[in-house]
Amino acid sequence: MALLIVILFSVSGSLILYRFIVGPTLSDRVVAFDVMSIVSVSFLLILALYFQRELYLDIALVMGLIGFLGATIFGRFIEKGI
Amino acid sequence: MLDYIGIAFLLLASVAFFISSFGLIRMPDVYTRIHVGTKASTIGTILIIIGACFLEPSWSFKLLLLGAFILLTNPLSSSVIARATHNSKKES
């Protein structure tokens, strides 16, 4: 059952990485980065459940914070330039 | 019994993530990509947090804190990206 979850997560990660590489404009890449940060937070929760470590939840919280800040700062860069 | 409910929630969440990333490939426009990517992945994260609360009930405070954080910041970042794309398209 864990193998099926890992396979679904890796397929979705590869599709997001395809959009990140191919995406025609900058906004597509920023959207792909945002979705990838959320997927990595959720995969870290799966790892915390699999290895029985409570410490990974704090790492997931910090990773979600950094992903949100990155998406917001790139939105500001799209709007006003660097 | 609680373990089976939690694993069912985790499977549903990974299917939601697969739908989100498939829509990110399939949709034709930037705004529809923002829509399908952010909404379906928010649903997937909330389902994973519910499933983890079923599997490990002693972690539920940190998990609910993380769920509230993601439920608060995820629509905000998608709204910021959509607004920035719209404003930068209107000027050029």
Backbone of each chain as nested JSON, in Angstrom:
{
  "chains": [
    {"id": "A", "residues": [
      {"number": 1, "name": "MET", "atoms": {"N": [0.832, -1.21, 0.0], "CA": [0.0, 0.0, 0.0], "C": [0.861, 1.254, 0.0]}},
      {"number": 2, "name": "ALA", "atoms": {"N": [1.988, 1.18, 0.743], "CA": [2.913, 2.323, 0.724], "C": [3.547, 2.481, -0.645]}},
      {"number": 3, "name": "LEU", "atoms": {"N": [3.753, 1.35, -1.34], "CA": [4.363, 1.413, -2.673], "C": [3.466, 2.148, -3.661]}},
      {"number": 4, "name": "LEU", "atoms": {"N": [2.141, 1.937, -3.563], "CA": [1.194, 2.608, -4.463], "C": [1.196, 4.11, -4.221]}},
      {"number": 5, "name": "ILE", "atoms": {"N": [1.252, 4.505, -2.935], "CA": [1.28, 5.937, -2.603], "C": [2.55, 6.588, -3.133]}},
      {"number": 6, "name": "VAL", "atoms": {"N": [3.694, 5.883, -2.975], "CA": [4.97, 6.44, -3.444], "C": [4.986, 6.542, -4.964]}},
      {"number": 7, "name": "ILE", "atoms": {"N": [4.385, 5.535, -5.652], "CA": [4.343, 5.579, -7.12], "C": [3.493, 6.751, -7.597]}},
      {"number": 8, "name": "LEU", "atoms": {"N": [2.319, 6.972, -6.957], "CA": [1.46, 8.097, -7.353], "C": [2.163, 9.436, -7.105]}},
      {"number": 9, "name": "PHE", "atoms": {"N": [2.879, 9.534, -5.961], "CA": [3.582, 10.781, -5.671], "C": [4.714, 11.032, -6.653]}},
      {"number": 10, "name": "SER", "atoms": {"N": [5.445, 9.968, -7.048], "CA": [6.564, 10.191, -7.966], "C": [6.07, 10.535, -9.361]}},
      {"number": 11, "name": "VAL", "atoms": {"N": [4.935, 9.94, -9.781], "CA": [4.369, 10.298, -11.086], "C": [3.925, 11.759, -11.094]}},
      {"number": 12, "name": "SER", "atoms": {"N": [3.269, 12.196, -10.011], "CA": [2.82, 13.589, -9.978], "C": [4.01, 14.543, -9.902]}},
      {"number": 13, "name": "GLY", "atoms": {"N": [5.081, 14.146, -9.188], "CA": [6.276, 14.984, -9.153], "C": [6.925, 15.105, -10.512]}},
      {"number": 14, "name": "SER", "atoms": {"N": [6.948, 14.006, -11.289], "CA": [7.552, 14.102, -12.624], "C": [6.722, 14.961, -13.562]}},
      {"number": 15, "name": "LEU", "atoms": {"N": [5.379, 14.894, -13.432], "CA": [4.537, 15.738, -14.294], "C": [4.736, 17.218, -13.953]}},
      {"number": 16, "name": "ILE", "atoms": {"N": [4.842, 17.531, -12.645], "CA": [5.072, 18.926, -12.247], "C": [6.442, 19.396, -12.72]}},
      {"number": 17, "name": "LEU", "atoms": {"N": [7.447, 18.503, -12.677], "CA": [8.788, 18.867, -13.143], "C": [8.796, 19.112, -14.648]}},
      {"number": 18, "name": "TYR", "atoms": {"N": [7.967, 18.332, -15.397], "CA": [7.829, 18.575, -16.837], "C": [7.267, 19.959, -17.109]}},
      {"number": 19, "name": "ARG", "atoms": {"N": [6.215, 20.348, -16.334], "CA": [5.647, 21.685, -16.517], "C": [6.649, 22.754, -16.115]}},
      {"number": 20, "name": "PHE", "atoms": {"N": [7.471, 22.46, -15.087], "CA": [8.463, 23.439, -14.645], "C": [9.525, 23.658, -15.714]}},
      {"number": 21, "name": "ILE", "atoms": {"N": [9.916, 22.611, -16.436], "CA": [10.966, 22.769, -17.452], "C": [10.39, 23.363, -18.724]}},
      {"number": 22, "name": "VAL", "atoms": {"N": [9.202, 22.86, -19.17], "CA": [8.688, 23.219, -20.488], "C": [7.964, 24.56, -20.477]}},
      {"number": 23, "name": "GLY", "atoms": {"N": [7.281, 24.882, -19.325], "CA": [6.334, 25.986, -19.25], "C": [6.672, 27.251, -20.022]}},
      {"number": 24, "name": "PRO", "atoms": {"N": [5.751, 27.772, -20.826], "CA": [6.125, 28.835, -21.77], "C": [6.458, 30.161, -21.084]}},
      {"number": 25, "name": "THR", "atoms": {"N": [5.714, 30.529, -20.058], "CA": [5.961, 31.83, -19.437], "C": [6.534, 31.632, -18.031]}},
      {"number": 26, "name": "LEU", "atoms": {"N": [6.858, 32.769, -17.399], "CA": [7.4, 32.711, -16.036], "C": [6.328, 32.292, -15.033]}},
      {"number": 27, "name": "SER", "atoms": {"N": [5.064, 32.687, -15.297], "CA": [3.99, 32.383, -14.353], "C": [3.735, 30.888, -14.239]}},
      {"number": 28, "name": "ASP", "atoms": {"N": [3.877, 30.164, -15.372], "CA": [3.722, 28.703, -15.328], "C": [4.762, 28.072, -14.418]}},
      {"number": 29, "name": "ARG", "atoms": {"N": [5.977, 28.587, -14.515], "CA": [7.04, 28.003, -13.68], "C": [6.825, 28.318, -12.213]}},
      {"number": 30, "name": "VAL", "atoms": {"N": [6.306, 29.528, -11.922], "CA": [6.051, 29.865, -10.518], "C": [4.909, 29.013, -9.951]}},
      {"number": 31, "name": "VAL", "atoms": {"N": [3.874, 28.759, -10.778], "CA": [2.776, 27.889, -10.353], "C": [3.287, 26.471, -10.106]}},
      {"number": 32, "name": "ALA", "atoms": {"N": [4.173, 25.992, -11.001], "CA": [4.733, 24.653, -10.822], "C": [5.575, 24.571, -9.552]}},
      {"number": 33, "name": "PHE", "atoms": {"N": [6.301, 25.641, -9.246], "CA": [7.093, 25.679, -8.003], "C": [6.202, 25.641, -6.771]}},
      {"number": 34, "name": "ASP", "atoms": {"N": [5.083, 26.369, -6.836], "CA": [4.146, 26.411, -5.699], "C": [3.54, 25.027, -5.436]}},
      {"number": 35, "name": "VAL", "atoms": {"N": [3.063, 24.381, -6.522], "CA": [2.464, 23.051, -6.381], "C": [3.514, 22.043, -5.916]}},
      {"number": 36, "name": "MET", "atoms": {"N": [4.759, 22.206, -6.407], "CA": [5.826, 21.277, -6.001], "C": [6.149, 21.422, -4.52]}},
      {"number": 37, "name": "SER", "atoms": {"N": [6.084, 22.65, -3.99], "CA": [6.353, 22.822, -2.555], "C": [5.26, 22.162, -1.717]}},
      {"number": 38, "name": "ILE", "atoms": {"N": [3.997, 22.26, -2.171], "CA": [2.906, 21.627, -1.425], "C": [3.036, 20.102, -1.484]}},
      {"number": 39, "name": "VAL", "atoms": {"N": [3.396, 19.59, -2.665], "CA": [3.56, 18.132, -2.806], "C": [4.711, 17.634, -1.937]}},
      {"number": 40, "name": "SER", "atoms": {"N": [5.788, 18.426, -1.829], "CA": [6.915, 17.987, -0.995], "C": [6.56, 18.033, 0.485]}},
      {"number": 41, "name": "VAL", "atoms": {"N": [5.741, 19.011, 0.908], "CA": [5.269, 19.041, 2.299], "C": [4.45, 17.791, 2.605]}},
      {"number": 42, "name": "SER", "atoms": {"N": [3.56, 17.414, 1.67], "CA": [2.728, 16.233, 1.905], "C": [3.551, 14.948, 1.877]}},
      {"number": 43, "name": "PHE", "atoms": {"N": [4.568, 14.901, 1.006], "CA": [5.405, 13.704, 0.973], "C": [6.242, 13.588, 2.243]}},
      {"number": 44, "name": "LEU", "atoms": {"N": [6.589, 14.748, 2.838], "CA": [7.306, 14.714, 4.119], "C": [6.403, 14.199, 5.231]}},
      {"number": 45, "name": "LEU", "atoms": {"N": [5.1, 14.49, 5.154], "CA": [4.159, 13.905, 6.119], "C": [4.07, 12.389, 5.951]}},
      {"number": 46, "name": "ILE", "atoms": {"N": [4.077, 11.928, 4.671], "CA": [4.065, 10.481, 4.413], "C": [5.32, 9.823, 4.993]}},
      {"number": 47, "name": "LEU", "atoms": {"N": [6.487, 10.496, 4.829], "CA": [7.73, 9.953, 5.387], "C": [7.687, 9.922, 6.906]}},
      {"number": 48, "name": "ALA", "atoms": {"N": [7.08, 10.95, 7.523], "CA": [6.961, 10.969, 8.99], "C": [6.088, 9.829, 9.477]}},
      {"number": 49, "name": "LEU", "atoms": {"N": [5.028, 9.489, 8.714], "CA": [4.188, 8.361, 9.105], "C": [4.903, 7.03, 8.885]}},
      {"number": 50, "name": "TYR", "atoms": {"N": [5.759, 6.96, 7.846], "CA": [6.388, 5.684, 7.521], "C": [7.523, 5.361, 8.485]}},
      {"number": 51, "name": "PHE", "atoms": {"N": [8.345, 6.375, 8.816], "CA": [9.49, 6.129, 9.703], "C": [9.182, 6.393, 11.169]}},
      {"number": 52, "name": "GLN", "atoms": {"N": [7.956, 6.836, 11.49], "CA": [7.533, 7.101, 12.879], "C": [8.408, 8.159, 13.562]}},
      {"number": 53, "name": "ARG", "atoms": {"N": [8.732, 9.238, 12.852], "CA": [9.494, 10.337, 13.442], "C": [8.592, 11.555, 13.548]}},
      {"number": 54, "name": "GLU", "atoms": {"N": [8.487, 12.104, 14.766], "CA": [7.648, 13.287, 14.929], "C": [8.382, 14.552, 14.511]}},
      {"number": 55, "name": "LEU", "atoms": {"N": [9.717, 14.473, 14.424], "CA": [10.523, 15.649, 14.081], "C": [10.244, 16.15, 12.663]}},
      {"number": 56, "name": "TYR", "atoms": {"N": [9.817, 15.235, 11.763], "CA": [9.603, 15.626, 10.375], "C": [8.446, 16.604, 10.214]}},
      {"number": 57, "name": "LEU", "atoms": {"N": [7.536, 16.651, 11.202], "CA": [6.41, 17.588, 11.097], "C": [6.892, 19.032, 11.189]}},
      {"number": 58, "name": "ASP", "atoms": {"N": [7.908, 19.295, 12.049], "CA": [8.462, 20.645, 12.132], "C": [9.137, 21.041, 10.824]}},
      {"number": 59, "name": "ILE", "atoms": {"N": [9.851, 20.073, 10.224], "CA": [10.513, 20.348, 8.941], "C": [9.466, 20.641, 7.87]}},
      {"number": 60, "name": "ALA", "atoms": {"N": [8.324, 19.925, 7.92], "CA": [7.251, 20.172, 6.949], "C": [6.671, 21.565, 7.128]}},
      {"number": 61, "name": "LEU", "atoms": {"N": [6.536, 22.025, 8.383], "CA": [6.003, 23.37, 8.635], "C": [6.942, 24.436, 8.08]}},
      {"number": 62, "name": "VAL", "atoms": {"N": [8.251, 24.267, 8.303], "CA": [9.222, 25.247, 7.801], "C": [9.266, 25.231, 6.279]}},
      {"number": 63, "name": "MET", "atoms": {"N": [9.133, 24.032, 5.683], "CA": [9.163, 23.947, 4.221], "C": [7.933, 24.602, 3.595]}},
      {"number": 64, "name": "GLY", "atoms": {"N": [6.778, 24.457, 4.245], "CA": [5.586, 25.151, 3.766], "C": [5.717, 26.651, 3.858]}},
      {"number": 65, "name": "LEU", "atoms": {"N": [6.345, 27.138, 4.942], "CA": [6.564, 28.581, 5.095], "C": [7.475, 29.119, 4.006]}},
      {"number": 66, "name": "ILE", "atoms": {"N": [8.556, 28.361, 3.7], "CA": [9.514, 28.818, 2.689], "C": [8.884, 28.785, 1.29]}},
      {"number": 67, "name": "GLY", "atoms": {"N": [8.055, 27.762, 1.014], "CA": [7.383, 27.708, -0.28], "C": [6.411, 28.849, -0.489]}},
      {"number": 68, "name": "PHE", "atoms": {"N": [5.657, 29.199, 0.575], "CA": [4.72, 30.32, 0.486], "C": [5.47, 31.628, 0.256]}},
      {"number": 69, "name": "LEU", "atoms": {"N": [6.582, 31.839, 1.001], "CA": [7.355, 33.075, 0.823], "C": [7.95, 33.161, -0.573]}},
      {"number": 70, "name": "GLY", "atoms": {"N": [8.428, 32.029, -1.117], "CA": [8.982, 32.027, -2.459], "C": [7.953, 32.377, -3.509]}},
      {"number": 71, "name": "ALA", "atoms": {"N": [6.75, 31.794, -3.393], "CA": [5.699, 32.084, -4.378], "C": [5.277, 33.543, -4.303]}},
      {"number": 72, "name": "THR", "atoms": {"N": [5.154, 34.093, -3.084], "CA": [4.738, 35.486, -2.943], "C": [5.792, 36.438, -3.497]}},
      {"number": 73, "name": "ILE", "atoms": {"N": [7.082, 36.149, -3.23], "CA": [8.141, 37.041, -3.708], "C": [8.261, 36.97, -5.222]}},
      {"number": 74, "name": "PHE", "atoms": {"N": [8.051, 35.77, -5.806], "CA": [8.083, 35.693, -7.264], "C": [6.887, 36.402, -7.891]}},
      {"number": 75, "name": "GLY", "atoms": {"N": [5.731, 36.395, -7.2], "CA": [4.599, 37.184, -7.688], "C": [4.915, 38.663, -7.729]}},
      {"number": 76, "name": "ARG", "atoms": {"N": [5.616, 39.15, -6.69], "CA": [6.021, 40.551, -6.697], "C": [7.012, 40.842, -7.82]}},
      {"number": 77, "name": "PHE", "atoms": {"N": [7.925, 39.886, -8.086], "CA": [8.887, 40.081, -9.17], "C": [8.208, 40.09, -10.534]}},
      {"number": 78, "name": "ILE", "atoms": {"N": [7.158, 39.242, -10.709], "CA": [6.435, 39.244, -11.991], "C": [5.765, 40.596, -12.203]}},
      {"number": 79, "name": "GLU", "atoms": {"N": [5.197, 41.144, -11.117], "CA": [4.41, 42.365, -11.279], "C": [5.298, 43.59, -11.491]}},
      {"number": 80, "name": "LYS", "atoms": {"N": [6.343, 43.743, -10.689], "CA": [7.077, 45.002, -10.706], "C": [8.496, 44.899, -11.259]}},
      {"number": 81, "name": "GLY", "atoms": {"N": [8.97, 43.727, -11.595], "CA": [10.353, 43.599, -12.04], "C": [11.289, 43.562, -10.847]}},
      {"number": 82, "name": "ILE", "atoms": {"N": [12.538, 43.229, -11.096], "CA": [13.485, 43.037, -9.992], "C": [14.001, 44.366, -9.458]}}
    ]},
    {"id": "B", "residues": [
      {"number": 1, "name": "MET", "atoms": {"N": [-9.109, -0.826, 12.89], "CA": [-10.137, -0.144, 12.087], "C": [-9.712, 1.27, 11.729]}},
      {"number": 2, "name": "LEU", "atoms": {"N": [-9.106, 1.974, 12.724], "CA": [-8.675, 3.347, 12.448], "C": [-7.568, 3.377, 11.404]}},
      {"number": 3, "name": "ASP", "atoms": {"N": [-6.716, 2.335, 11.395], "CA": [-5.626, 2.299, 10.422], "C": [-6.15, 2.204, 8.996]}},
      {"number": 4, "name": "TYR", "atoms": {"N": [-7.2, 1.389, 8.789], "CA": [-7.748, 1.264, 7.435], "C": [-8.369, 2.575, 6.967]}},
      {"number": 5, "name": "ILE", "atoms": {"N": [-9.051, 3.293, 7.884], "CA": [-9.629, 4.593, 7.503], "C": [-8.526, 5.576, 7.141]}},
      {"number": 6, "name": "GLY", "atoms": {"N": [-7.432, 5.584, 7.925], "CA": [-6.317, 6.494, 7.644], "C": [-5.645, 6.185, 6.332]}},
      {"number": 7, "name": "ILE", "atoms": {"N": [-5.436, 4.885, 6.034], "CA": [-4.78, 4.523, 4.773], "C": [-5.68, 4.849, 3.585]}},
      {"number": 8, "name": "ALA", "atoms": {"N": [-7.005, 4.708, 3.764], "CA": [-7.926, 5.096, 2.692], "C": [-7.854, 6.59, 2.422]}},
      {"number": 9, "name": "PHE", "atoms": {"N": [-7.737, 7.407, 3.503], "CA": [-7.581, 8.85, 3.303], "C": [-6.273, 9.176, 2.591]}},
      {"number": 10, "name": "LEU", "atoms": {"N": [-5.191, 8.455, 2.929], "CA": [-3.901, 8.719, 2.269], "C": [-3.961, 8.374, 0.79]}},
      {"number": 11, "name": "LEU", "atoms": {"N": [-4.64, 7.252, 0.444], "CA": [-4.767, 6.889, -0.972], "C": [-5.594, 7.909, -1.743]}},
      {"number": 12, "name": "LEU", "atoms": {"N": [-6.675, 8.383, -1.109], "CA": [-7.514, 9.406, -1.748], "C": [-6.719, 10.684, -1.973]}},
      {"number": 13, "name": "ALA", "atoms": {"N": [-5.852, 11.033, -1.006], "CA": [-5.048, 12.244, -1.131], "C": [-4.027, 12.108, -2.246]}},
      {"number": 14, "name": "SER", "atoms": {"N": [-3.408, 10.915, -2.398], "CA": [-2.43, 10.781, -3.474], "C": [-3.104, 10.779, -4.837]}},
      {"number": 15, "name": "VAL", "atoms": {"N": [-4.341, 10.261, -4.915], "CA": [-5.094, 10.365, -6.168], "C": [-5.417, 11.83, -6.482]}},
      {"number": 16, "name": "ALA", "atoms": {"N": [-5.731, 12.623, -5.434], "CA": [-5.992, 14.054, -5.638], "C": [-4.745, 14.781, -6.132]}},
      {"number": 17, "name": "PHE", "atoms": {"N": [-3.568, 14.397, -5.6], "CA": [-2.327, 15.008, -6.092], "C": [-2.049, 14.614, -7.535]}},
      {"number": 18, "name": "PHE", "atoms": {"N": [-2.359, 13.36, -7.902], "CA": [-2.153, 12.94, -9.286], "C": [-3.072, 13.723, -10.225]}},
      {"number": 19, "name": "ILE", "atoms": {"N": [-4.341, 13.953, -9.807], "CA": [-5.272, 14.743, -10.627], "C": [-4.771, 16.172, -10.774]}},
      {"number": 20, "name": "SER", "atoms": {"N": [-4.22, 16.729, -9.678], "CA": [-3.702, 18.097, -9.724], "C": [-2.55, 18.238, -10.706]}},
      {"number": 21, "name": "SER", "atoms": {"N": [-1.596, 17.297, -10.656], "CA": [-0.445, 17.422, -11.544], "C": [-0.815, 17.095, -12.984]}},
      {"number": 22, "name": "PHE", "atoms": {"N": [-1.792, 16.191, -13.181], "CA": [-2.238, 15.901, -14.551], "C": [-2.947, 17.103, -15.159]}},
      {"number": 23, "name": "GLY", "atoms": {"N": [-3.728, 17.816, -14.325], "CA": [-4.367, 19.033, -14.815], "C": [-3.367, 20.12, -15.11]}},
      {"number": 24, "name": "LEU", "atoms": {"N": [-2.245, 20.127, -14.373], "CA": [-1.184, 21.099, -14.649], "C": [-0.57, 20.866, -16.014]}},
      {"number": 25, "name": "ILE", "atoms": {"N": [-0.565, 19.595, -16.487], "CA": [-0.091, 19.322, -17.841], "C": [-1.179, 19.646, -18.865]}},
      {"number": 26, "name": "ARG", "atoms": {"N": [-2.442, 19.296, -18.55], "CA": [-3.472, 19.275, -19.571], "C": [-4.076, 20.635, -19.877]}},
      {"number": 27, "name": "MET", "atoms": {"N": [-4.14, 21.532, -18.863], "CA": [-4.872, 22.785, -19.046], "C": [-4.141, 23.739, -19.993]}},
      {"number": 28, "name": "PRO", "atoms": {"N": [-4.906, 24.54, -20.756], "CA": [-4.269, 25.334, -21.808], "C": [-3.751, 26.705, -21.388]}},
      {"number": 29, "name": "ASP", "atoms": {"N": [-4.191, 27.24, -20.246], "CA": [-3.936, 28.651, -19.95], "C": [-3.263, 28.757, -18.579]}},
      {"number": 30, "name": "VAL", "atoms": {"N": [-2.723, 29.934, -18.288], "CA": [-2.058, 30.127, -16.996], "C": [-3.071, 30.117, -15.851]}},
      {"number": 31, "name": "TYR", "atoms": {"N": [-4.214, 30.771, -16.072], "CA": [-5.196, 30.909, -14.981], "C": [-5.84, 29.572, -14.624]}},
      {"number": 32, "name": "THR", "atoms": {"N": [-6.13, 28.751, -15.661], "CA": [-6.691, 27.423, -15.371], "C": [-5.658, 26.528, -14.683]}},
      {"number": 33, "name": "ARG", "atoms": {"N": [-4.37, 26.741, -15.033], "CA": [-3.328, 25.964, -14.343], "C": [-3.237, 26.361, -12.88]}},
      {"number": 34, "name": "ILE", "atoms": {"N": [-3.368, 27.66, -12.608], "CA": [-3.364, 28.108, -11.209], "C": [-4.547, 27.498, -10.462]}},
      {"number": 35, "name": "HIS", "atoms": {"N": [-5.72, 27.511, -11.116], "CA": [-6.94, 26.965, -10.516], "C": [-6.764, 25.491, -10.155]}},
      {"number": 36, "name": "VAL", "atoms": {"N": [-6.41, 24.657, -11.152], "CA": [-6.391, 23.212, -10.905], "C": [-5.225, 22.833, -10.007]}},
      {"number": 37, "name": "GLY", "atoms": {"N": [-4.095, 23.53, -10.138], "CA": [-2.955, 23.164, -9.319], "C": [-3.171, 23.461, -7.851]}},
      {"number": 38, "name": "THR", "atoms": {"N": [-3.648, 24.659, -7.551], "CA": [-3.721, 25.04, -6.146], "C": [-4.906, 24.416, -5.428]}},
      {"number": 39, "name": "LYS", "atoms": {"N": [-6.084, 24.354, -6.088], "CA": [-7.253, 23.837, -5.374], "C": [-7.131, 22.345, -5.097]}},
      {"number": 40, "name": "ALA", "atoms": {"N": [-6.735, 21.563, -6.117], "CA": [-6.667, 20.114, -5.901], "C": [-5.555, 19.751, -4.924]}},
      {"number": 41, "name": "SER", "atoms": {"N": [-4.446, 20.523, -4.924], "CA": [-3.383, 20.166, -3.982], "C": [-3.734, 20.592, -2.556]}},
      {"number": 42, "name": "THR", "atoms": {"N": [-4.562, 21.646, -2.402], "CA": [-5.054, 21.975, -1.056], "C": [-5.939, 20.862, -0.511]}},
      {"number": 43, "name": "ILE", "atoms": {"N": [-6.831, 20.326, -1.378], "CA": [-7.667, 19.196, -0.978], "C": [-6.803, 17.998, -0.586]}},
      {"number": 44, "name": "GLY", "atoms": {"N": [-5.731, 17.738, -1.378], "CA": [-4.865, 16.604, -1.076], "C": [-4.148, 16.754, 0.246]}},
      {"number": 45, "name": "THR", "atoms": {"N": [-3.677, 17.985, 0.554], "CA": [-2.979, 18.191, 1.826], "C": [-3.914, 18.029, 3.012]}},
      {"number": 46, "name": "ILE", "atoms": {"N": [-5.15, 18.549, 2.88], "CA": [-6.106, 18.42, 3.979], "C": [-6.47, 16.947, 4.197]}},
      {"number": 47, "name": "LEU", "atoms": {"N": [-6.608, 16.177, 3.089], "CA": [-6.92, 14.746, 3.238], "C": [-5.758, 13.996, 3.88]}},
      {"number": 48, "name": "ILE", "atoms": {"N": [-4.51, 14.368, 3.534], "CA": [-3.355, 13.7, 4.156], "C": [-3.301, 14.011, 5.645]}},
      {"number": 49, "name": "ILE", "atoms": {"N": [-3.646, 15.248, 6.032], "CA": [-3.606, 15.602, 7.46], "C": [-4.707, 14.867, 8.228]}},
      {"number": 50, "name": "ILE", "atoms": {"N": [-5.894, 14.695, 7.613], "CA": [-6.958, 13.93, 8.275], "C": [-6.546, 12.462, 8.438]}},
      {"number": 51, "name": "GLY", "atoms": {"N": [-5.921, 11.898, 7.38], "CA": [-5.469, 10.515, 7.462], "C": [-4.381, 10.305, 8.491]}},
      {"number": 52, "name": "ALA", "atoms": {"N": [-3.466, 11.291, 8.617], "CA": [-2.412, 11.185, 9.628], "C": [-2.977, 11.329, 11.035]}},
      {"number": 53, "name": "CYS", "atoms": {"N": [-4.042, 12.136, 11.189], "CA": [-4.7, 12.225, 12.501], "C": [-5.364, 10.891, 12.866]}},
      {"number": 54, "name": "PHE", "atoms": {"N": [-5.861, 10.148, 11.85], "CA": [-6.406, 8.816, 12.158], "C": [-5.295, 7.831, 12.499]}},
      {"number": 55, "name": "LEU", "atoms": {"N": [-4.139, 7.918, 11.784], "CA": [-3.093, 6.925, 11.991], "C": [-2.33, 7.159, 13.293]}},
      {"number": 56, "name": "GLU", "atoms": {"N": [-1.99, 8.436, 13.588], "CA": [-1.247, 8.754, 14.809], "C": [-2.01, 9.81, 15.59]}},
      {"number": 57, "name": "PRO", "atoms": {"N": [-2.879, 9.431, 16.515], "CA": [-3.701, 10.444, 17.194], "C": [-2.91, 11.336, 18.16]}},
      {"number": 58, "name": "SER", "atoms": {"N": [-1.688, 10.931, 18.543], "CA": [-0.938, 11.757, 19.497], "C": [-0.238, 12.929, 18.827]}},
      {"number": 59, "name": "TRP", "atoms": {"N": [-0.179, 12.946, 17.485], "CA": [0.468, 14.044, 16.772], "C": [-0.519, 15.126, 16.351]}},
      {"number": 60, "name": "SER", "atoms": {"N": [-1.783, 15.021, 16.785], "CA": [-2.826, 15.768, 16.079], "C": [-2.716, 17.272, 16.266]}},
      {"number": 61, "name": "PHE", "atoms": {"N": [-2.072, 17.739, 17.348], "CA": [-1.975, 19.194, 17.516], "C": [-1.088, 19.815, 16.445]}},
      {"number": 62, "name": "LYS", "atoms": {"N": [0.105, 19.234, 16.232], "CA": [1.007, 19.763, 15.201], "C": [0.408, 19.614, 13.811]}},
      {"number": 63, "name": "LEU", "atoms": {"N": [-0.297, 18.492, 13.585], "CA": [-0.898, 18.281, 12.266], "C": [-1.998, 19.299, 11.993]}},
      {"number": 64, "name": "LEU", "atoms": {"N": [-2.817, 19.601, 13.019], "CA": [-3.881, 20.583, 12.798], "C": [-3.296, 21.985, 12.639]}},
      {"number": 65, "name": "LEU", "atoms": {"N": [-2.176, 22.269, 13.328], "CA": [-1.494, 23.551, 13.133], "C": [-1.004, 23.694, 11.696]}},
      {"number": 66, "name": "LEU", "atoms": {"N": [-0.388, 22.608, 11.17], "CA": [0.091, 22.613, 9.789], "C": [-1.069, 22.744, 8.801]}},
      {"number": 67, "name": "GLY", "atoms": {"N": [-2.195, 22.08, 9.094], "CA": [-3.364, 22.182, 8.222], "C": [-3.945, 23.573, 8.196]}},
      {"number": 68, "name": "ALA", "atoms": {"N": [-4.007, 24.225, 9.361], "CA": [-4.513, 25.602, 9.407], "C": [-3.582, 26.54, 8.657]}},
      {"number": 69, "name": "PHE", "atoms": {"N": [-2.27, 26.307, 8.791], "CA": [-1.296, 27.148, 8.078], "C": [-1.45, 27.007, 6.572]}},
      {"number": 70, "name": "ILE", "atoms": {"N": [-1.567, 25.763, 6.094], "CA": [-1.672, 25.551, 4.646], "C": [-3.013, 26.055, 4.118]}},
      {"number": 71, "name": "LEU", "atoms": {"N": [-4.079, 25.866, 4.914], "CA": [-5.393, 26.359, 4.488], "C": [-5.429, 27.88, 4.446]}},
      {"number": 72, "name": "LEU", "atoms": {"N": [-4.557, 28.528, 5.238], "CA": [-4.529, 29.99, 5.256], "C": [-3.652, 30.55, 4.142]}},
      {"number": 73, "name": "THR", "atoms": {"N": [-2.487, 29.938, 3.878], "CA": [-1.525, 30.565, 2.972], "C": [-1.626, 30.096, 1.533]}},
      {"number": 74, "name": "ASN", "atoms": {"N": [-2.262, 28.934, 1.271], "CA": [-2.231, 28.397, -0.08], "C": [-3.099, 29.189, -1.067]}},
      {"number": 75, "name": "PRO", "atoms": {"N": [-4.348, 29.574, -0.72], "CA": [-5.102, 30.427, -1.637], "C": [-4.501, 31.813, -1.791]}},
      {"number": 76, "name": "LEU", "atoms": {"N": [-3.789, 32.277, -0.742], "CA": [-3.181, 33.596, -0.804], "C": [-2.076, 33.641, -1.851]}},
      {"number": 77, "name": "SER", "atoms": {"N": [-1.246, 32.594, -1.893], "CA": [-0.152, 32.595, -2.872], "C": [-0.692, 32.458, -4.291]}},
      {"number": 78, "name": "SER", "atoms": {"N": [-1.745, 31.648, -4.487], "CA": [-2.312, 31.525, -5.835], "C": [-2.955, 32.832, -6.273]}},
      {"number": 79, "name": "SER", "atoms": {"N": [-3.584, 33.545, -5.33], "CA": [-4.192, 34.838, -5.662], "C": [-3.126, 35.864, -6.021]}},
      {"number": 80, "name": "VAL", "atoms": {"N": [-1.978, 35.83, -5.298], "CA": [-0.89, 36.769, -5.605], "C": [-0.328, 36.501, -6.998]}},
      {"number": 81, "name": "ILE", "atoms": {"N": [-0.164, 35.204, -7.352], "CA": [0.38, 34.868, -8.68], "C": [-0.587, 35.284, -9.78]}},
      {"number": 82, "name": "ALA", "atoms": {"N": [-1.905, 35.028, -9.576], "CA": [-2.892, 35.378, -10.606], "C": [-2.976, 36.887, -10.787]}},
      {"number": 83, "name": "ARG", "atoms": {"N": [-2.931, 37.638, -9.671], "CA": [-3.009, 39.1, -9.774], "C": [-1.781, 39.666, -10.467]}},
      {"number": 84, "name": "ALA", "atoms": {"N": [-0.597, 39.118, -10.165], "CA": [0.627, 39.607, -10.792], "C": [0.637, 39.305, -12.288]}},
      {"number": 85, "name": "THR", "atoms": {"N": [0.141, 38.111, -12.664], "CA": [0.077, 37.779, -14.092], "C": [-0.875, 38.709, -14.832]}},
      {"number": 86, "name": "HIS", "atoms": {"N": [-2.042, 38.973, -14.224], "CA": [-3.022, 39.858, -14.859], "C": [-2.476, 41.271, -15.006]}},
      {"number": 87, "name": "ASN", "atoms": {"N": [-1.826, 41.794, -13.969], "CA": [-1.312, 43.163, -14.048], "C": [-0.169, 43.28, -15.046]}},
      {"number": 88, "name": "SER", "atoms": {"N": [0.688, 42.255, -15.118], "CA": [1.808, 42.359, -16.045], "C": [1.356, 42.173, -17.485]}},
      {"number": 89, "name": "LYS", "atoms": {"N": [0.231, 41.475, -17.69], "CA": [-0.267, 41.357, -19.06], "C": [-0.951, 42.64, -19.523]}},
      {"number": 90, "name": "LYS", "atoms": {"N": [-1.568, 43.367, -18.58], "CA": [-2.335, 44.549, -18.976], "C": [-1.414, 45.69, -19.385]}},
      {"number": 91, "name": "GLU", "atoms": {"N": [-0.228, 45.767, -18.753], "CA": [0.651, 46.889, -19.063], "C": [1.337, 46.721, -20.409]}},
      {"number": 92, "name": "SER", "atoms": {"N": [1.718, 45.498, -20.769], "CA": [2.499, 45.307, -21.994], "C": [1.631, 45.261, -23.23]}}
    ]}
  ]
}
